[in-house]
Amino acid sequence: MRSTEHSDKCLVLSILERFQIGGVSVKEKPSVFRVLFDKHREIIMYCIFGVTTTIINWLVYSFFVVILPVDQYSSEFPSWLEHFIVSTLHLDIKLIVAGVLAWVVAVLFAFVTNKLWVFESKSWEAKLVVGEALTFFGGRIATGILEVLAVPAFVSWGFDAKLFGVDGLPAKIVISVAIVILNYILSKFISFRTPKDKEN
């Protein structure tokens, strides 16, 4: 019994000695991962949420490609627009509609995550949020149009393989990688610039 008490006491003392020297608390050295994360937090968080946003985009796109009751030649679009899209541009209407719907869902998710956790813009002051939203959505509209048109274009140019039974998904993946990089640049240097960035 006494030896158990002694070993418990030694354990407690060794723990106290580890964290205190002469009554002064000593912080443990942070791990290599923590140091790297702290140094590159913004890029790491952008990659995490960028990948999450992209996966949401792909899932919503795949869902709508499968369930939309629109084929390449029958849609609710005016006949002149349908003719222009299908006959002149040689693009698939279903892929365009699925791309637009996926883009809307993904951009809403991206705005919230970029604002709060990537660029840490915590203020909800109306003027600031409106400015952030306008520049963020404006940039995303530009890259969204590029994405929505580039996927069917890549498919029509021969990059028309299926992945998991979904038409155009490989093309969607290739375009998405380029869009993620472009969106980071737009968000960092336009939408969520800090006051320090604006001075430079």
C-alpha beads as a LAMMPS data file, in Angstrom:
LAMMPS data file: protein, C-alpha beads

200 atoms
199 bonds

1 atom types
1 bond types

-500.0 500.0 xlo xhi
-500.0 500.0 ylo yhi
-500.0 500.0 zlo zhi

Masses

1 110.0

Atoms # bond

1 1 1 0.000 0.000 0.000
2 1 1 2.767 2.392 0.983
3 1 1 4.706 1.677 -2.254
4 1 1 1.585 2.512 -4.324
5 1 1 1.192 5.829 -2.506
6 1 1 4.890 6.538 -3.031
7 1 1 4.715 5.793 -6.795
8 1 1 1.566 7.950 -7.137
9 1 1 3.295 10.785 -5.314
10 1 1 6.381 10.468 -7.556
11 1 1 4.143 10.524 -10.654
12 1 1 2.369 13.671 -9.495
13 1 1 5.689 15.348 -8.637
14 1 1 7.198 14.445 -12.022
15 1 1 4.153 15.895 -13.790
16 1 1 4.403 19.091 -11.742
17 1 1 8.147 19.336 -12.393
18 1 1 7.548 18.900 -16.118
19 1 1 5.300 21.946 -16.244
20 1 1 6.922 24.119 -13.579
21 1 1 10.459 25.265 -12.928
22 1 1 10.967 27.251 -9.764
23 1 1 7.241 27.952 -9.525
24 1 1 7.137 29.418 -13.063
25 1 1 4.891 27.638 -15.524
26 1 1 6.623 26.391 -18.684
27 1 1 4.727 25.848 -21.908
28 1 1 5.377 22.682 -23.843
29 1 1 7.062 23.106 -27.192
30 1 1 4.375 23.015 -29.898
31 1 1 4.421 20.065 -32.288
32 1 1 5.822 20.400 -35.797
33 1 1 2.283 20.048 -37.170
34 1 1 1.038 22.876 -34.966
35 1 1 3.877 25.158 -36.053
36 1 1 3.209 24.390 -39.734
37 1 1 -0.520 24.883 -39.283
38 1 1 -0.041 28.235 -37.524
39 1 1 2.395 29.409 -40.213
40 1 1 0.183 28.373 -43.145
41 1 1 -3.254 28.440 -41.496
42 1 1 -4.989 30.499 -44.174
43 1 1 -3.890 28.294 -47.064
44 1 1 -4.603 25.086 -45.140
45 1 1 -8.095 26.271 -44.174
46 1 1 -8.739 27.425 -47.739
47 1 1 -7.692 24.009 -49.039
48 1 1 -9.934 22.222 -46.523
49 1 1 -12.968 24.358 -47.328
50 1 1 -12.060 24.562 -51.014
51 1 1 -12.054 20.775 -51.225
52 1 1 -15.292 20.619 -49.214
53 1 1 -16.932 23.207 -51.483
54 1 1 -15.725 21.350 -54.560
55 1 1 -17.089 18.035 -53.258
56 1 1 -20.435 19.707 -52.522
57 1 1 -20.369 21.116 -56.071
58 1 1 -19.647 17.670 -57.569
59 1 1 -22.319 15.946 -55.470
60 1 1 -24.994 18.511 -56.319
61 1 1 -23.932 18.421 -59.987
62 1 1 -24.091 14.609 -60.065
63 1 1 -27.465 14.619 -58.293
64 1 1 -28.995 16.997 -60.840
65 1 1 -27.438 15.256 -63.856
66 1 1 -29.116 12.053 -62.689
67 1 1 -32.531 13.443 -61.676
68 1 1 -33.177 16.340 -64.085
69 1 1 -35.893 15.419 -66.594
70 1 1 -34.067 17.348 -69.313
71 1 1 -32.266 15.744 -72.204
72 1 1 -30.016 17.462 -74.693
73 1 1 -32.902 18.378 -76.972
74 1 1 -35.821 19.096 -74.668
75 1 1 -35.819 21.795 -72.056
76 1 1 -37.964 24.627 -70.815
77 1 1 -35.644 27.123 -72.519
78 1 1 -37.060 29.200 -75.392
79 1 1 -36.562 27.319 -78.660
80 1 1 -34.139 29.919 -80.072
81 1 1 -31.931 29.635 -76.951
82 1 1 -32.111 25.847 -76.968
83 1 1 -31.163 25.832 -80.668
84 1 1 -28.257 28.222 -80.005
85 1 1 -26.939 26.134 -77.081
86 1 1 -27.342 22.731 -78.723
87 1 1 -26.833 23.394 -82.439
88 1 1 -24.497 26.371 -82.487
89 1 1 -22.431 25.848 -79.339
90 1 1 -22.837 22.033 -79.310
91 1 1 -23.377 22.048 -75.553
92 1 1 -25.611 19.769 -73.480
93 1 1 -28.417 21.714 -71.775
94 1 1 -28.702 19.238 -68.888
95 1 1 -25.025 19.700 -68.033
96 1 1 -25.439 23.480 -68.071
97 1 1 -28.511 23.424 -65.783
98 1 1 -26.850 20.947 -63.399
99 1 1 -23.718 23.109 -63.397
100 1 1 -25.638 26.286 -62.548
101 1 1 -27.542 24.658 -59.670
102 1 1 -24.365 23.077 -58.271
103 1 1 -22.579 26.413 -58.523
104 1 1 -25.265 28.298 -56.542
105 1 1 -25.192 25.815 -53.639
106 1 1 -21.380 25.684 -53.587
107 1 1 -20.930 29.471 -53.673
108 1 1 -23.299 30.037 -50.752
109 1 1 -21.339 27.479 -48.716
110 1 1 -18.005 28.978 -49.820
111 1 1 -18.936 32.548 -48.844
112 1 1 -19.772 31.603 -45.262
113 1 1 -16.725 29.361 -44.762
114 1 1 -14.299 31.783 -46.414
115 1 1 -15.615 34.737 -44.439
116 1 1 -15.594 33.082 -41.028
117 1 1 -12.844 30.465 -41.029
118 1 1 -10.418 31.089 -43.881
119 1 1 -9.940 34.860 -43.939
120 1 1 -11.451 35.370 -40.458
121 1 1 -13.591 38.342 -41.338
122 1 1 -15.749 38.222 -38.211
123 1 1 -17.566 41.543 -38.575
124 1 1 -21.228 41.497 -39.594
125 1 1 -21.377 45.274 -40.130
126 1 1 -23.801 45.708 -43.030
127 1 1 -21.540 47.875 -45.207
128 1 1 -18.607 45.467 -44.845
129 1 1 -20.680 42.327 -45.465
130 1 1 -22.353 43.857 -48.538
131 1 1 -18.947 44.806 -49.965
132 1 1 -17.533 41.348 -49.247
133 1 1 -20.605 39.638 -50.691
134 1 1 -20.660 41.747 -53.866
135 1 1 -16.984 41.181 -54.640
136 1 1 -17.110 37.527 -53.597
137 1 1 -20.213 36.714 -55.635
138 1 1 -18.974 38.858 -58.536
139 1 1 -15.726 36.905 -58.659
140 1 1 -17.597 33.645 -58.299
141 1 1 -20.005 34.629 -61.092
142 1 1 -17.032 35.158 -63.411
143 1 1 -15.403 31.844 -62.485
144 1 1 -18.826 30.169 -62.362
145 1 1 -19.595 31.178 -65.946
146 1 1 -16.165 29.891 -66.915
147 1 1 -16.854 26.580 -65.153
148 1 1 -20.412 26.142 -66.449
149 1 1 -19.293 26.757 -70.057
150 1 1 -15.923 24.993 -69.834
151 1 1 -17.296 21.622 -68.693
152 1 1 -19.675 21.084 -71.630
153 1 1 -17.045 22.593 -73.946
154 1 1 -14.425 20.083 -72.752
155 1 1 -17.010 17.302 -73.191
156 1 1 -17.805 18.465 -76.745
157 1 1 -14.051 18.616 -77.531
158 1 1 -13.672 14.928 -76.705
159 1 1 -13.019 14.929 -72.964
160 1 1 -16.333 13.106 -72.628
161 1 1 -15.539 10.178 -70.363
162 1 1 -17.925 9.129 -67.608
163 1 1 -16.915 8.721 -63.993
164 1 1 -19.160 6.792 -61.623
165 1 1 -21.700 6.787 -64.450
166 1 1 -21.886 10.606 -64.571
167 1 1 -21.401 12.351 -67.923
168 1 1 -18.717 15.027 -67.894
169 1 1 -17.506 14.415 -64.322
170 1 1 -13.803 14.023 -65.300
171 1 1 -14.003 17.333 -67.192
172 1 1 -15.734 18.871 -64.164
173 1 1 -12.871 17.724 -61.902
174 1 1 -10.143 19.194 -64.146
175 1 1 -11.940 22.531 -64.443
176 1 1 -12.650 22.588 -60.692
177 1 1 -8.956 22.443 -59.790
178 1 1 -8.229 25.537 -61.898
179 1 1 -11.294 27.313 -60.471
180 1 1 -10.229 26.646 -56.840
181 1 1 -6.857 28.324 -57.446
182 1 1 -8.413 31.287 -59.231
183 1 1 -11.047 31.720 -56.499
184 1 1 -8.369 31.809 -53.765
185 1 1 -6.582 34.634 -55.547
186 1 1 -9.817 36.605 -55.987
187 1 1 -10.930 36.049 -52.370
188 1 1 -7.601 36.895 -50.765
189 1 1 -6.756 39.970 -52.778
190 1 1 -10.220 41.400 -53.483
191 1 1 -13.105 40.117 -51.323
192 1 1 -11.541 39.652 -47.892
193 1 1 -8.595 42.039 -47.939
194 1 1 -7.558 43.131 -44.477
195 1 1 -7.059 46.836 -43.730
196 1 1 -3.303 46.134 -43.813
197 1 1 -3.617 44.669 -47.342
198 1 1 -5.627 47.692 -48.486
199 1 1 -2.835 50.064 -47.392
200 1 1 -0.255 48.226 -49.538

Bonds

1 1 1 2
2 1 2 3
3 1 3 4
4 1 4 5
5 1 5 6
6 1 6 7
7 1 7 8
8 1 8 9
9 1 9 10
10 1 10 11
11 1 11 12
12 1 12 13
13 1 13 14
14 1 14 15
15 1 15 16
16 1 16 17
17 1 17 18
18 1 18 19
19 1 19 20
20 1 20 21
21 1 21 22
22 1 22 23
23 1 23 24
24 1 24 25
25 1 25 26
26 1 26 27
27 1 27 28
28 1 28 29
29 1 29 30
30 1 30 31
31 1 31 32
32 1 32 33
33 1 33 34
34 1 34 35
35 1 35 36
36 1 36 37
37 1 37 38
38 1 38 39
39 1 39 40
40 1 40 41
41 1 41 42
42 1 42 43
43 1 43 44
44 1 44 45
45 1 45 46
46 1 46 47
47 1 47 48
48 1 48 49
49 1 49 50
50 1 50 51
51 1 51 52
52 1 52 53
53 1 53 54
54 1 54 55
55 1 55 56
56 1 56 57
57 1 57 58
58 1 58 59
59 1 59 60
60 1 60 61
61 1 61 62
62 1 62 63
63 1 63 64
64 1 64 65
65 1 65 66
66 1 66 67
67 1 67 68
68 1 68 69
69 1 69 70
70 1 70 71
71 1 71 72
72 1 72 73
73 1 73 74
74 1 74 75
75 1 75 76
76 1 76 77
77 1 77 78
78 1 78 79
79 1 79 80
80 1 80 81
81 1 81 82
82 1 82 83
83 1 83 84
84 1 84 85
85 1 85 86
86 1 86 87
87 1 87 88
88 1 88 89
89 1 89 90
90 1 90 91
91 1 91 92
92 1 92 93
93 1 93 94
94 1 94 95
95 1 95 96
96 1 96 97
97 1 97 98
98 1 98 99
99 1 99 100
100 1 100 101
101 1 101 102
102 1 102 103
103 1 103 104
104 1 104 105
105 1 105 106
106 1 106 107
107 1 107 108
108 1 108 109
109 1 109 110
110 1 110 111
111 1 111 112
112 1 112 113
113 1 113 114
114 1 114 115
115 1 115 116
116 1 116 117
117 1 117 118
118 1 118 119
119 1 119 120
120 1 120 121
121 1 121 122
122 1 122 123
123 1 123 124
124 1 124 125
125 1 125 126
126 1 126 127
127 1 127 128
128 1 128 129
129 1 129 130
130 1 130 131
131 1 131 132
132 1 132 133
133 1 133 134
134 1 134 135
135 1 135 136
136 1 136 137
137 1 137 138
138 1 138 139
139 1 139 140
140 1 140 141
141 1 141 142
142 1 142 143
143 1 143 144
144 1 144 145
145 1 145 146
146 1 146 147
147 1 147 148
148 1 148 149
149 1 149 150
150 1 150 151
151 1 151 152
152 1 152 153
153 1 153 154
154 1 154 155
155 1 155 156
156 1 156 157
157 1 157 158
158 1 158 159
159 1 159 160
160 1 160 161
161 1 161 162
162 1 162 163
163 1 163 164
164 1 164 165
165 1 165 166
166 1 166 167
167 1 167 168
168 1 168 169
169 1 169 170
170 1 170 171
171 1 171 172
172 1 172 173
173 1 173 174
174 1 174 175
175 1 175 176
176 1 176 177
177 1 177 178
178 1 178 179
179 1 179 180
180 1 180 181
181 1 181 182
182 1 182 183
183 1 183 184
184 1 184 185
185 1 185 186
186 1 186 187
187 1 187 188
188 1 188 189
189 1 189 190
190 1 190 191
191 1 191 192
192 1 192 193
193 1 193 194
194 1 194 195
195 1 195 196
196 1 196 197
197 1 197 198
198 1 198 199
199 1 199 200
